[in-house]
């Protein structure tokens, strides 16, 4: 790191013992009396610093450009008041005439009152302390010896800045910054951690920034950055060595009590990459694991809560968090002389988390997986963003790495690595209107080799999307990533990230679609192809509004499920469509609508079998006045091309069309309307003698909310007696329609395929019960109970599919789906127990069946 150059201290020859007692030694003895003392005394040259003096901050002490941006009382005070004063004190300390006067004062006092601390050395690494009245602490020694930490900066005692910590040697920690003066002064910056220089070595941690202990003014020092880890190489066995972990960033120092900003946290160090396996003729030499990125340092806290009170204007802020370091990439496997992999790829490293602070740091990206016979998985996830204060957005989550590619080998199935998940966004302040950080992007799955269709490869799964950070405004969640391709099976799509919590809950991310396979030819010449499954939709985020805080907010919607991939088509191909992903559930609302459930993904088509549709997600509930979220629709099943699945050892069963997914359930609102269940998906169509798929079942309708009880107390504002009867129960809602059954296939000579059955209609929701009546405090008579809600109507069942026509006969027709049951009536509320007793409420009307 770049250190601030500091001016050196002035000592007095008669006070060496006192200096040693304070851990200080003078640079020079007190100057002897001179004949031209009076000439020097009345000379004004001392007001101009010597040519070789570099005064800290003097070049930009009066630079007011910072005031043209965002207004900051601390910055203004620093540039207009403290920096000029500090410059003048340093000019006095460094001037020859000032040296003479200071030496005399220190000698007469028997204490080291004015002067700077000395810089650390290899023999005495820590910087010396400044004078009791004026002076900066000395800088710590920057180590040039591997494994030895940098020295700590010296403290300023009265008025002055703490010294900077020295940088660490290779792989060693940086020194901590010194403490600022107790009157005014900044804490020193932490030293940077040393980067590793040996294979697979860890980077050193950054030093912490020095605290500003001033009662009046001072900024905390910045934390030092973490050192980078070193790449791995080959172990003596020929396998790849793991990469070194990046060092963590140092924490920022706290601010002064009355005025000051906390120091910024240091950035985490980048991790080393895993080493590659050795090239040769030995089998099974895997690549090394990538190192983990270092975590960012925490931002320094602002000063005392007492001095931060509104009376003092609350000036100052905490420091920003540091960014997390990136994870290292996994190493590649060893290869033979022909360039063919002999082992598996290494796993990627995890990204480092961002540090928390006034503005949270961003998370680091996870490393990619290495290539090999089997590809290495990417680092599990990107680093999480750091949490933020005030109205700042939380840090952004790191991105997931890409899975390693797989080549497979003769007789060996190659599976590509999975993509890494996106990192979660950092939290924003809920109380101060902050926004949660956005999630990181998911990484794609690795690809299996497809140039040789006799080599069986499987694509890697796509990474899951990250969840947004919680805050007053929810951060954005991300969608899942696509899987990789392969000859035998395509990669599954990654699931969407869950929605974040906010005043209005965030939406869940969508699942990615599955990826197609190019076809693998077995020894009998049959070409097999299985489509990847769709990813799951993420759940909606919860609202932070509630009855206690008085806030109202809607629940987040669930994400959509991804579609299953179609199988390969063509002569001699037996393919199976991928299944659709399930939709995410909606979240509950408070005084507003509940989130809707996500729809299920459609199943993919195949020459032999279609994939099943995904189920819809359930809707979210709501209280008071909001509407409940509707259930998501089920996905349609995939079609079959009528190819009969041959006997096999792959675990693949008889041919069929895909079933439709079930609809998601509706739900209850405790004050507003309840919601409809989602429709079931249609079954896929068969061909030849393949049966059609069954339709999905419709979702259940939401139940009506209960009526409120009658009021029995006085109005708290007006004092008027309560005379409110019991509330009526809510009506139940309609169930979702059942899906249509798929058509059976037609056959030239054999029996046609059976048609799929229609899906069952969703059951209706039950009516809510009426509320109990209260007592009229004026008369003592009981109040009437509320009426029960009406039950919802059941949904119609799905239509049956048509039977396929066969050459010698017909396939069986499918059955019509059963209608949904009508909702039960809500019971009437009980009358209030007064004198006379209040009348009971009337029960609701039951719903009609579908």
HELIX and SHEET records of a PDB file:
HELIX    1   1 UNK A   13  UNK A   15  5                                   3    
HELIX    2   2 UNK A   16  UNK A   21  1                                   6    
HELIX    3   3 UNK A   37  UNK A   41  1                                   5    
HELIX    4   4 UNK A   45  UNK A   47  5                                   3    
HELIX    5   5 UNK A   65  UNK A   68  5                                   4    
HELIX    6   6 UNK A   73  UNK A   77  1                                   5    
HELIX    7   7 UNK A   78  UNK A   82  3                                   5    
HELIX    8   8 UNK A   83  UNK A   94  1                                  12    
HELIX    9   9 UNK A   96  UNK A  109  1                                  14    
HELIX   10  10 UNK A  310  UNK A  312  5                                   3    
SHEET    1   A 2 UNK A 414  UNK A 415  0                                        
SHEET    2   A 2 UNK A 457  UNK A 458  1                                        
SHEET    1   B 3 UNK A 520  UNK A 521  0                                        
SHEET    2   B 3 UNK A 527  UNK A 530 -1                                        
SHEET    3   B 3 UNK A 573  UNK A 576  1                                        
SHEET    1   C 2 UNK A 622  UNK A 623  0                                        
SHEET    2   C 2 UNK A 669  UNK A 670  1                                        
END                                                                             
